[in-house]
Amino acid sequence: MSCYLIAEIGGNFLKIDEAKRLIDAAAAAGVDAVKIQTFRAETLTTRKAVFEMENTGRVSQFDLFKKYEVGPEAHRAIFEHAASRGLFCFSTPSHPTDTDLLEKLGSRAYKIGSDDAVNIPFIRHAARKGKPILLSTGMCTLDEVKASVAAITAEGNEEIILFHCTTSYPCRPESVNLAAMLAMQAAFPFPVGYSDHTLGIDVCYAAAVLGAPILEFHFTLDKKADGPDHMLSKDPVETAELARKVRQLPIVMGDGVKRPAPAELPQLRNNRKSLVVIRDVAAGAALGVGDFEARRPGTGIACARYDEVLGRKAKRALAAGEVLAWDDLA
């Protein structure tokens, strides 16, 4: 199976029509799901908290979150529009009341953002809903991830997908650490994907090559639009290219059995080498060093069997350039 692609559109729209255009473009680009963010500034942050990131500068968290709040009816409209385009739609809640709202809307999964990856009471609340939990692990140690996973499973919920993530906006190559995703894949019996904040699609594709079954990335129609996440989002062209590449991966990866591919069979005849007489040999003469060597085509005795031919006698006179066959030897 190829990677499951999630386009995160939360934070990249202010109006419902903008959200719908993002959903339409994401569907056209070939993603499987879209995700939004469910929060209220009052239950997410305080007026003292600030962002100090490359994509925001120094700004009030409260003011920024207040600007991008999505109300209940807007949630419903977004979920319905995504469904009409054949996309799975879900959200990242940030407070138990957000989760309860999503439950009323029929949400079928919950994403836990990296900011709540060690928020055990909240994780327990979401896990009790009995829906799949997608847990981002930015800023976490492996032991912290283990504790959060244990909190989910303790609620009887084994439907877990983990994401390696780096909470940096945008994330530079030296901070990605995809090897940590492999460590998580070895440490847990659950799928481990990759949640991306890098520029371009190279890191996402590398994660897919390394076995990530699911990729999440921010999605925009315009990287230069006003807003904190547009600059680090994939646009429709990039997303379509990423979708094309990851859909091709299962074909490229094959079944892992080392053997000649069907397309190589003609080359076994034409490009491999056989043992070929390189000077005339009389009937009854023993073939010695210098009488034959490996040359194309591969239709005669395999050159790997050189030692078995050395010293054998010719049944008939052999002319230089003849491809040796076992019937030529006594």
N, C-alpha and C positions, 0 to 999 in steps of 0.2 A: 504493500500500500504506500501511496505517496503521502507527503506531509499534509496535515490539516492546517489550513491557513485562516487565521483570525485577524481581521482588520479592526483595530481599535480606533473608533471615531470620536470617543468622548474627549471633550476639550477642544475639538476642532469645529464646533458649530455653536451658534447662539440661537438660531431659529429652526423650527421644525422643517421648513423647506430646505434649509441647508443640510440638515441631517438626512433627509430623503435623497438629496442629490449625491451625498457621500455614499449612501447605501446603494444607489443605482450604479455608481461608478465602481464600487467595490465588487458588486455582482458581475458587472461586465468584465472586470479584470480577472475574475476567476477564483475569488476567495470562497471559503466555505461558511464563514460566520462573520458577524460584526459584533462589536462589543461597545458598550457605553459605560459611563460611570454614574453611580447613584450616590448622591451626598447632599447634605445641607451644611452650609458653612458653620452654622451654630453648633452642630454636633460633630463636626470634623476637626475644627481648629479653634484657636483663641485669637483675639485681636493683637496679641503680642507676638505671634509666630510670623516669621518672614521666610521668603524664598531668597536664596542667594545662589543662583545657578546661571550657567551661560545662556540658557534659553529664556530666562526671565529677568535677569538682573536682580537687584534688591527690591522686592515688592512685598506688600502685605499678603500673607496667605489668605486671610479672611476675605479681603476685597476680591482677590482673584477667584477664589472658589465661589463666592457669591455671584460673580458674573456668569459663571458657567453651570449653575444649578439647573437641573432638568426636573420639571414638575411631573406629578403623576399622570396627567393626561398626555403630556408630551412623551412620557415613557410608553404609554399604551400605543400612541400613534407610531412611534419608532419601531416597536416590536411588531406591530401589524404590517408595517410597510416592508420590513425585512422579510417577514414570512411570505409576503406576496412576491418577493423576488427570489424565493427559494433559499434564503439564508437563515441559519440558526442565529438567534439574537439573545444575548445575555448581558449581564452587567457586573461591575465591581461595586458592591456596597461598602460603605465606610462606617456604618453604625448599625446596631440591631434593628432600629426602626427602618433603616434603608432595606435591610433584608426582608423585613416583614412586608414592606410595600411591594417588593419584587415578588414575594410569595403570592400576594393577592393578584398580581398580574400574570401569574402562571409561569414564572421563571423556572427553567428546567436545569439550571446550573448556576453556581456562584463562583466568581473569581475573587480571590483574596489578594489584594495588592501587596507589594513588598512592604509598604508602610504598616500593614497589619500582620505581617508574617509571623510575628512573635506575640501578637495580641491574643493570648490563649482564650480568655473569656469570649471574645468575639468569634474566634474560630470555632469554639464549641457551639455557640448559638447558630452559626451557619451550618455546621455539620449536622445538627439535630433536624434540619429540614429534610434530610435524607436524599439530597440532590448531589450530583457530582461537585466536588470541590476542586477548583483549579488554583493552586497556590504558587504565587510568585515568591522568589526567595532572595531578592536583592538585599544587600546589607547583612545577610545571614551567614553564620557559621554552619557547618554540617551538623553539629550538635543541636543548634537551634532549630534547624529543619526537622531533625529527628523528633524533637519535643513537640513541634507543631503537628507533625504527622501522627504522633501518638495521641495527641488531643483529639484529632479527627476520628481515628479508629476506635478510641475509647467510647465514642458516641455511637458505635455500631456502623459507622460509615466507612466503607472500603473503596468508594469510588473517588479516587484521588488522582489528579494529574499535577505533577510538579513542573515548575519552570525555573531553569537557571536564568538569572537576570542581574544586570548591573544597574543600580540606581544612580545614574549619571546622565545628564541631559544637555547635549548629546553625549553618548558614550564613545570614547575614543578607542581605537584598536587595542592599545596596551592595557585597557581596563576590562576587556571582554572576558578573558579567561574561559574559553570554551572547554578547556580540559576539566574545569569544575563540573560542567554538565556531565562529562563522562564519569566522574567520580560519583555524582549523584545517581547516575544510571546503575552503577555497580552497587550502590549502598541501599537502594530501595527496590521493592518489587512492583513499583508503580511506573507508569510512563513518565519520562522526563523530557520536556520540551525546552524551548528557548523563547524568552520574551525580550524583544529587541528595542534598543534605543540608539542604535548606531546610524550613521549616514550611509545611504546606498543599500544594496542588497547582498553584498559579498558575504557578510558575516552570517546573515540568515541562511544563505545557500550552504555555507560551510557547516553550519549547525545541522542542516538537513543531511548533508553527506555523512556527518558523524553519527547519524542515527536519530536525530530529534524527530519524533512522530508528529509534532505539532509546533507551529510557529505563530507567535503573536507579534504584531508590529503596529505602530501608529499609521494612520492613513489620512491623506489630505488631497484636496483638489489643487491646492496652491501652496507650495512651501514658503512663499513669501507673504502669505496672509497674516493678518494680525492675530496673535495668539501664541501661547507658550509652546505648543507641541508641533506646530506646522513645520518648523525647520528640521525636525528630526523624524518626520513622517515619510512614508513612501507615497509617491504619487501614482496615478493610474498606470502610467507607462512602466514604472519600476515594478509595480505589483504584478502587472500582466507578465512581465519578463520573469519575475521570481516564480509565479505560478507555472509558467511554461517549463522552467528548469526543474522544479521539484516534481512536477508530474512525470517528467522523463526519467527521474532518478531510478524508480524501480526497474525500468527497462535496462538502464545502464548498469545497475548493480547485478542483475541476473540472479542465478540461484546459488552461486558460490562454488559450484563444482568445477574443478580445473580440468578442462578437456577442450579439444578443438571445437570452436564454434562452427555451426553449419556453413557460415560464410567462408571459413578457412579451408574447407575440404578441397576445393580446386587448388589452393596454394600448397596443400600437402603433396600434390602431384607435381606442380610446376615450380615451386620455390624451394622445397626441401631438396637435399642432396642425396644421391645414391652413390654406390661404388661404381666407378667407370674405369675401363681399361684405358691407359694413357700411352701405351705402346704395344705393338703387335706381340701376341703370345702364341707360341706353337701349340698344337694339340698335344696333350700329355705333359706339358711343362707346368711346373709348380709356379703359382703366382707369388712373386716376392715383392719386397719393398721397392717402389719405383715402377711397378707394373700397373698399379691401379691407385686411385685416390677418390676423394669425395668431390663430386660435381653435380650440378643440376642436370636433369630433373629428378624428382623423387619417386620414380616408377620402378626402380630396380631394388637391389639388396640395400637395406638401410645402412648408412655409413657407420652407425653405432655398432654394427656387427663386423667391423674391419678385422678384428682379431680372429674371427671364425673363418674368414676367407683366406687370410694370410697362410701360404703354404699348401693350399688346396690345388689340385691339378685341373687343368682345363680339359674338358671332354672333347672340345673341338678347337680349331684355330680361332683366335679372337683378334679382331682388328682394333687398332687404336680408336677410341671414341665410342666403343660399344658400352652400353649400360649393362652391367652384370646382372644375371638372374641365377637362381640356384640351379636351374637345369643346365647351366653352362659348366658346372663344377662337378668333378668326380666325387 
